[in-house]
Amino acid sequence: MSDFKIKFRGVRGSYPIANGNYLQYGGNTSCVEVHVNGHLIILDAGTGLIDTGNELMEKYISSGLNPQERTPIEATVLISHIHQDHIQGFTFFRPLHIPTSKINVFGNVSYSQTLADELAQLLFGKSFPLDLGDIAGNLNIHDITDTDGIILRHGSEPIIKRIETDEDKIPQGDDVLITCYRSYAHPQEGVIIYKIAYKDKTLVYATDKESYLGGDKKLANFARGCNVIIHDAQYTTEDYLNTFVPKQGYGHSTFDMALECQKQVGAQKLIFFHFDPTYDDNKLNIIKEHYKDLENAELAYEGLEIEL
């Protein structure tokens, strides 16, 4: 069994879709599970998070006859930004409501507001029956910046360390190291790009970002040589340049922009991600056919699993 596995739970952008024409790729919004060296890392908390929580609850209940005997649920959740399609599933993540759960959430909103404050205002209180402070589980919400790294180590809480040198970006021993940087190629406050590294394997999660003329050099340096890059591909080039409703400036990339990024990064594998909600199975299959000759690139879909 692989010690570094990725599972896609939600691959849709903007808003979820419940429609018979979306069954092949799925209609849930952004959420990706990463199982690495015994740690569960969850990238974004879109509606795909709900199924993740339900499965974790099934395992939790089956692990013992009563709560005292059951294995606690532990997870690290990485929030790219707080637009609705990336946080919609958070309040319905059932492990949050179990007292023994240990959930650490990381992200960054702005220099004037904490992530906890923003989530409390957007998801709880007036918009949900509970306030953030009413959550039963052991929930810890952390703000991080480009100079922070997160170390996941068995037997301890996540460790936040300052990244100062190239040596600091290399995981030590059995540690899992998460690093990040904020891209401003997405309105309003930008988006956090994450890299998860374990031994000599790396995964980069680069959703909700638009490309630049000549490519995104900062991302190319950050993701250089990664095994897998999950990259925003919300639009076809035709839709992006549409004369009547152009998508330039919306903060999303095209499939071709994602391919150019893969080339500049030197990523072994590219996963197209965060599809426009108007792209049904037929549309995505046409796109898939267009890129069928690419050996190291494929479209994400709910349930897709990749081992590094």
LUMTI-731296 format. One line per 10 residues: number of its first residue (from 1); for each residue z, x negated, y of C-alpha. Coordinates in steps of 0.02 Angstrom, whole numbers, plus 32768, in hexadecimal, padded with zeros to 4 digits. Layout:
NUM	Z/X/Y | ...
***
This chain:
1	8000/8000/8000 | 7FD1/7FBF/80AC | 805C/7F89/8123 | 7FEF/7FBC/81B8 | 7FA2/8068/81AE | 7F5C/80DE/8233 | 7F4F/819B/8222 | 7EFC/820A/82A3 | 7F55/82AE/82CA | 7EF9/82E6/8366
11	7E55/82A2/83AA | 7E28/8321/8430 | 7E33/8309/84ED | 7E62/837E/857C | 7EA0/8415/851B | 7EB3/844E/8465 | 7E33/84BB/840F | 7E50/853D/8385 | 7DA2/856B/834B | 7D44/856F/82A7
21	7CBF/84FB/82EE | 7D3F/846F/8304 | 7D84/845F/8254 | 7D2E/83BC/8224 | 7D72/8351/82B1 | 7E06/83BE/82E2 | 7E3F/8410/8381 | 7EE7/83BD/83A3 | 7F02/834B/8438 | 7F2C/8293/8435
31	7FA5/8253/83B2 | 7F96/81BE/833C | 8015/8188/82BA | 802B/80D0/8296 | 8091/809A/81FF | 80B3/7FE0/820A | 8130/7F7B/81A6 | 819B/8015/8187 | 819C/804E/823E | 814F/80F0/827B
41	80F8/80DF/8323 | 80A8/8178/8371 | 8022/8162/83F6 | 8029/81F5/846E | 8078/82A1/8457 | 7FE8/831B/8460 | 7FE3/83B5/83F0 | 7FBD/8345/835B | 8074/830F/8363 | 80A9/83B9/8321
51	8061/839B/8273 | 80AE/82EE/8271 | 8158/833A/8295 | 8144/83C0/8210 | 811D/833E/818A | 81AF/82D1/81C1 | 8220/8369/81B2 | 81E3/838B/8100 | 820B/82D8/80CE | 82B3/82E1/8125
61	82E6/8381/80CB | 82AC/8340/8021 | 830D/829D/8037 | 83B6/82EE/8014 | 840E/838F/7FE8 | 846E/8397/808D | 845F/8347/813A | 84E1/82C3/8112 | 8478/827F/8081 | 83CE/8286/80D5
71	836F/81F1/811B | 836A/81FD/81DA | 82C1/820B/822E | 8297/8176/829C | 81FE/8164/830A | 81BD/8105/83A1 | 814E/816E/8413 | 80D9/8118/848E | 809B/8186/851C | 7FF9/814E/856F
81	800F/81C4/8604 | 8055/8270/8627 | 7FBA/82DC/8635 | 7FD3/837B/85D0 | 7F64/834F/853E | 7FD1/82B7/8519 | 807B/830B/851E | 805B/83BF/84E8 | 80A5/83A8/843A | 8146/8352/846F
91	81B7/83EB/847F | 817A/842B/83D6 | 819E/8387/837C | 8221/83CC/8306 | 827D/8327/82E2 | 82BA/832A/8398 | 832B/83BA/836A | 8383/8364/82D8 | 8425/830A/830C | 8406/8273/829B
101	8356/8250/82DB | 833A/81B0/833D | 82A5/81C0/83B2 | 827B/8139/8431 | 81F6/8166/84B2 | 819F/80E5/851F | 8129/80FA/85B1 | 8116/80E7/866B | 80EF/8167/86F1 | 8106/8117/879B
111	817F/80AC/87FC | 81D1/8143/884C | 81F0/81B0/87B2 | 8234/818A/8705 | 81DA/81C5/866A | 8274/822A/863A | 8274/8285/86E1 | 81BC/82AE/86D4 | 81C8/82EE/8622 | 8261/8356/864F
121	8202/83A9/86DE | 815E/83C3/8683 | 8194/83F5/85D4 | 8244/8439/85DC | 82AD/84AC/8649 | 823C/8530/8695 | 81AF/8513/8618 | 8219/850D/8578 | 82B8/8561/8537 | 8316/84BC/8537
131	8338/8435/85B8 | 8319/8380/858B | 83D5/8365/8584 | 83E5/83ED/84FF | 8382/838A/847E | 83F0/8374/83E4 | 83A2/82D3/83A4 | 83C7/8223/83DE | 833C/821A/845F | 8327/8181/84CD
141	829E/817A/8552 | 8270/80D0/8598 | 8203/8098/862A | 819A/7FFE/860B | 8122/7F94/8671 | 8096/7F17/864F | 8115/7E8B/8640 | 817B/7EE1/85B7 | 8167/7ECE/84FD | 81BA/7F3C/847A
151	81F9/7EEB/83DB | 8217/7F59/8343 | 828B/7F04/82C9 | 82E0/7F4E/8231 | 8399/7F6D/8248 | 8396/7F75/8306 | 8363/7FE3/8396 | 82BD/7FB8/83EB | 82CD/7F1B/8454 | 8277/7F11/84FD
161	824B/7E5D/852B | 81EF/7E13/85C0 | 8140/7DD3/859D | 8125/7D31/85FE | 80BA/7CBF/8593 | 8032/7CCF/850F | 80B4/7C9F/848E | 8117/7D3C/84BC | 8082/7DA6/8486 | 808A/7D6A/83D2
171	80FC/7DC9/8359 | 817D/7D5F/8300 | 81A4/7D6E/8247 | 81AC/7E25/8211 | 81B9/7E66/82C3 | 813E/7EE8/8303 | 8111/7EC2/83B8 | 80CE/7F44/8432 | 8083/7F0B/84D7 | 802A/7F6E/855D
181	7FD4/7F70/8604 | 7FAF/7FF8/8683 | 7EF9/801F/86A4 | 7ED2/807A/8746 | 7E2C/80BB/8703 | 7E75/8168/86EE | 7EB8/81E0/8773 | 7F42/81F6/87B1 | 7FBE/816E/8783 | 7F52/810F/8707
191	7F6E/80FE/864C | 7FCD/8087/85DA | 7F65/8026/855C | 7FCB/7FF1/84C4 | 7FBA/7F65/8446 | 801B/7F65/83A3 | 8025/7EBD/834B | 806E/7E91/82A2 | 8055/7DE4/8258 | 7F9A/7DC3/8270
201	7F64/7E79/8282 | 7F4E/7ED6/8326 | 7F24/7F88/835C | 7EF5/7FB6/840F | 7F01/8069/8450 | 7E95/8081/84EA | 7E83/8139/850E | 7E60/8193/85B3 | 7E0C/8104/860D | 7D65/80F5/8662
211	7CFF/8058/8658 | 7CC2/7FEA/86E6 | 7C1D/7F9A/8713 | 7C12/7F06/869E | 7CA1/7F46/8633 | 7D5E/7F43/8641 | 7D89/7E8A/8646 | 7E45/7EA8/8648 | 7E3A/7F10/85AA | 7DC7/7E90/855A
221	7E49/7E08/8575 | 7EDA/7E77/853D | 7E85/7EB2/849D | 7E28/7E11/8471 | 7E06/7E02/83B6 | 7E66/7E9D/8380 | 7E4A/7EE8/82D4 | 7E35/7F9A/8313 | 7E1D/7FE4/83BF | 7E30/809F/83DA
231	7DCA/80C1/8476 | 7DAC/8157/84E5 | 7D01/81A5/84C7 | 7D0C/824D/851A | 7C56/825D/854F | 7BA6/8233/851C | 7B49/81CC/859D | 7ADC/8265/85C1 | 7B73/82D0/85EC | 7BC5/8244/864F
241	7B2C/8235/86BF | 7B05/82EF/86C5 | 7AAE/8318/876A | 7B09/83BD/8784 | 7BB7/8392/8744 | 7BC7/82D4/873B | 7C63/8292/86E6 | 7C70/81EE/8744 | 7D1F/81D7/8789 | 7D71/824B/870B
251	7DC5/81B6/86B8 | 7D6B/81BC/8611 | 7CEC/8151/85B8 | 7C4C/8174/8559 | 7C28/8142/84A6 | 7BB8/80B6/84E9 | 7C43/8076/855B | 7CB6/806D/84C4 | 7C34/800A/8464 | 7C1F/7F90/84F4
261	7CDC/7F7A/84F7 | 7CDE/7F55/843D | 7C5C/7ECD/8457 | 7CBB/7E7D/84E7 | 7D61/7E86/8489 | 7D1A/7E4A/83E5 | 7D76/7ED6/838A | 7D54/7EE0/82D0 | 7D52/7F9D/82D3 | 7D3C/8023/8359
271	7D7A/80D6/834B | 7D2E/8152/83C6 | 7DB9/81C4/8404 | 7DEB/824E/847F | 7D53/82BE/8472 | 7D26/833F/84F4 | 7D68/83EB/84BF | 7CBA/8437/84D1 | 7C77/83C3/844A | 7C7E/8429/83AA
281	7C5C/83E8/82F9 | 7BA1/83FC/830D | 7B9D/8398/83AF | 7C0B/830D/8368 | 7BA1/8304/82CA | 7B07/82EB/8335 | 7B62/825D/838E | 7B9A/8217/82E6 | 7AE6/8217/82A9 | 7AB0/81BA/8346
291	7B2C/812D/8321 | 7B19/8130/8263 | 7AD4/807F/8258 | 7B73/8034/82A3 | 7BD9/7FE7/8216 | 7C77/7FC8/827B | 7C86/8066/82E3 | 7CAE/811A/82B6 | 7CE8/81BE/82FF | 7D9E/81ED/82EC
301	7DCE/8291/8299 | 7E71/82E3/826B | 7EB1/8296/81CA | 7E4B/81F6/81D6 | 7EAF/8165/818E | 7E8B/80AD/81A8 | 7EE2/8018/815A | 7EE5/7F70/81B0
***
